[in-house]
Amino acid sequence: MSEDVLGYSSHDWRKNTDDAVVLDEVNKSYAKVNDCKVSFTNPKSRRREDVDLSRLIRVFVNNFESHKRSVK
């Protein structure tokens, strides 16, 4: 698929996670990653945060090489 068909700009990371899905413990597909957010309490600020799951994948991929020992 081309970027025009997907509707993503050239700088939009979601184009790289368009086929990714969220899995449960027995590997059953729940939802597309681009449709999901993670909601959590930030332990430093104690504030509720909502982060696009595709952004978390971007951070993981970008930091993988420089933090190999801390990424599990």
ChimeraX attribute file (.defattr): number of C-alpha atoms within 10 A of each C-alpha:
attribute: neighborCount
match mode: 1-to-1
recipient: residues
	/A:1	6
	/A:2	8
	/A:3	11
	/A:4	9
	/A:5	7
	/A:6	11
	/A:7	11
	/A:8	15
	/A:9	11
	/A:10	9
	/A:11	7
	/A:12	12
	/A:13	15
	/A:14	22
	/A:15	18
	/A:16	13
	/A:17	16
	/A:18	15
	/A:19	10
	/A:20	15
	/A:21	16
	/A:22	15
	/A:23	13
	/A:24	9
	/A:25	6
	/A:26	6
	/A:27	8
	/A:28	10
	/A:29	12
	/A:30	10
	/A:31	12
	/A:32	16
	/A:33	20
	/A:34	20
	/A:35	13
	/A:36	15
	/A:37	15
	/A:38	11
	/A:39	12
	/A:40	12
	/A:41	11
	/A:42	11
	/A:43	8
	/A:44	6
	/A:45	8
	/A:46	9
	/A:47	10
	/A:48	10
	/A:49	12
	/A:50	13
	/A:51	12
	/A:52	15
	/A:53	20
	/A:54	24
	/A:55	17
	/A:56	13
	/A:57	17
	/A:58	15
	/A:59	11
	/A:60	14
	/A:61	12
	/A:62	11
	/A:63	13
	/A:64	14
	/A:65	10
	/A:66	10
	/A:67	11
	/A:68	9
	/A:69	8
	/A:70	8
	/A:71	11
	/A:72	7
